[in-house]
Amino acid sequence: MAKTFDYSGLIFKIIYKIRMKFNLRVTSYLVLLKMRLHGVTVGSSVKFVGFPMVRREPGSSIIFGDNCRFNSSRNSVRIGQFKPCTFATISKDAEIVFGSNSGATGVTMAAVTSIRIGNNVMIGSNCTIVDNDFHNPDPAEREMTTYPSRPVVIRDNVFLGFNCFVLKGVTIGENSVIGANSVVVANIPPNSIAMGNPCKVIMRRNWTGSPEKDPPEGQSTSGEETAKQG
């Protein structure tokens, strides 16, 4: 059977491209204005697709480095995007900082102390990165407005897969890849491929040759204290 030309597929592809160009060229300028009104520091050539949510506590800082890109447009990625990007600082001394050439799709970030993202970091759809528990684990203190918080650091060239959670006190070393749906509660060494709940290293790579020897079973951190959940 002869294959007919796919007019419907072509039409919807054109519509999608027009919508994305509109979001990039028009909404990006509106978002930049919104960011400046919120007191957010934005580097050069930063692009926004769709409208992110921003909540900056007075005295805190949110900084986006040069050439970053943030996607908040629903249905704009094939794997699925459920929410806009959200950037929230919760205390006057909190910071959320992105290096250069990094990007995120539908990420949620909430900082009481510090969340720092390096250069050339890719954050997949629907990830959540928090440096705090939001509520104290101790039932007697659960309704208090202060709760445990430890800085989160994601170093250069890290790739977070779809729907990852990165919790308080975690450092992810440079060049590492975190598999989809992982819950990162402990430090991940550089040049690692890690996944799971809790996230564990399954392979070390130098990215120029063969995989390094797999770490011993159960070894998923660089030896520093494991961050506690919830």
N, C-alpha and C positions, 0 to 999 in steps of 0.2 A: 504493500500500500504506500503510495506516494505521500511524503510528508508535506502538509500544507503550511503556508507561512503563518506564524503565530502573531496575528495582529493584536490580540488582547494582551498577550505578554508584553509586546513592544509598547503598547499604549500605557500600561500601568508602570512600566519601567521609566518611561519619559515623565509621567506624573510624579513618580518618586524622586527623580533627579531634580525636577523643577522645585518640588517642595523642600528638598535638602539645600539647594542653592539659595532659596528664599530665606530659610532659617539661618544659613551661614552669613549671608550678606546683609540681611535686614535685622533679624533679631539680635545678632551679635553686637551691633552698635547699641541697641537698646539695653542689652545686658551690661555692656561696658559702662554705660551711664548709671545703671542701677548699682553696679559694683562700687563706683566712685562715690555715689551718694551714701552707700553703706560704710564707706571708709576702708574699702578693700584695696590693697596695693596690687596693681596689675601691670605686668611687664609688657614689652613690645610684642606685637603679632600674636596676641592671645585670642583664640577663637572660641565662641560659645554657640552651640547648636541647641536651640530651645532655651527655656528659662529655668535656671537653677534657683534653689531656695538658699537664702543667706540669712543667718542670724548671728550678728557679731556683738558680743558683750562689750560695753564701753571699756576702753583701756586695753583690750585684747587686739591681736593682729591676725589677719588673713592675707597671705601673700602668694601670688601666682607669678612664677618666673616667665622668662621669654619663651615664646613659641609653644605655649601649652594649649591644649584643646580639650573642651569639656562638652559632652553630649548629654543633653537632657530631653531630647525629643523622643516622645513615645513612638514605638514601632519603627525606629530608624535603624535598627540593627537586626540582622537575620536571626540571631540567637535569642532575641527577646530582651526588652528593657521595660521594667515595671514601674520605674519612678524617676523623677528628675534628680540631678545632682543636688546634694544638700551639704552645706558647710556651716557648722555651728560651733561657736566658742561659748563656753559656759561660765568662765570666770574672767576677771579683769586682766589676769596675767597669762591667759591661754594664748596659744599660737597654732595656726595651721599654715604650713609653709610648703610650697611646691618649688622644686628646682626648674631648670629649663627643659624644654622639649618633652614634657611629660603630659599625660592625658588620662581621662577617666570617663566612663559611661555610666550614668545612673548611680554614682557612688554616694554613700552617706558617711560623713565624717563629723565627729563630735569630740571636742577637746576641752578638758578641764586644765590640763597642763601643757602638753605639746604633742603635735603630730607633724613629723617632718618627712617629706617625700623628696627623694633625690632627683637627679637628672635622668632623662630617657626612661622613665618609669611608665609602664602600661598597666592600667587598672581596668579589668574587664567589667562587664555589665553587672550591676546590682551588688557590688561589693560594699561591705560595711567596715569602717576602721574607727575604733574608739579607744581612748586612753583611760577609760574609767568604767565603773560598774553601773552608773546611774542610780542604783540603790545599794546601800550598805548590806553585805551578806548577813550581818548580825541582826536578828529580828528586833532587838531592842533599839537599834539605831537606824532601822530601815527607812523611816520617814524623815530622817534628818536631811538637811540640804547640803551637807558635806559628805563625800564618799571617796573611797580609795581611788587613786589615780597615779599612773606611771607613764612616762613618755613612750611614744611609739616612733620608731625610726625605720623607714624603708629606703634602702640605699640605692645607688645608681643601677640602672639597667634591670631592675626587677620587673617581672611580669606576674600579675595576679590574675588568675583565671576567673571565670564566671562565678558570681555569688559567693565569694570568699568572705570570711569574717576574720579580722585581725584585732586581737584584744589587747588590753593594757599591758605595758611593760615589754612589748615584743620589739626585737630588732631583726630585720630580714636583711641578710648580707647581699652585697652587690652580685648581679648577674643571676640571681636565683629565680626559679619558676615555681609558683604555687598552683597546684592543680585545682580544678573547679570544685566548688562546694566545700573547700577546706575550712577548718576552724583553727586558726593559728594562735596557740596559747603559750608558745615557747620560742626562744630565739632560733633562727634558721641560719646556718653558716653560709658564707659566700659560695657561689658556684654550685648550688644545690638544686635538685628537683625534689619537691616535697609535696605531699598531699595527705588528705584524710582528716578525720575528726577523732582525736586531736591530730593535727598536722605533724607528720614525721618525714624525715629525709629518706628517700628511697634510692637516690643516686647522686653522686658527685661528678661534676663535669668541669673540664678545663676549657670547653667550647672550641678547642683547636685540634682535638684528637679523640681518642677512645675514652669511654667513661672511666673515671677513677674507681678504685675498689669501693664496693658498697660499704657503708658504715655498719658497725655491729648492730645486731637486732636491738631495737628499742632506743638507739641513740638518735636523737632528733634535735639536740641543741648544741651550742658551742661550750657547754659546761656552766653557763650562768644559770641563775635561779629560774625555774619555770614559773611563768606568770600564771596566777590562779584564775579560774573561770568564776564569773558571776559573783 
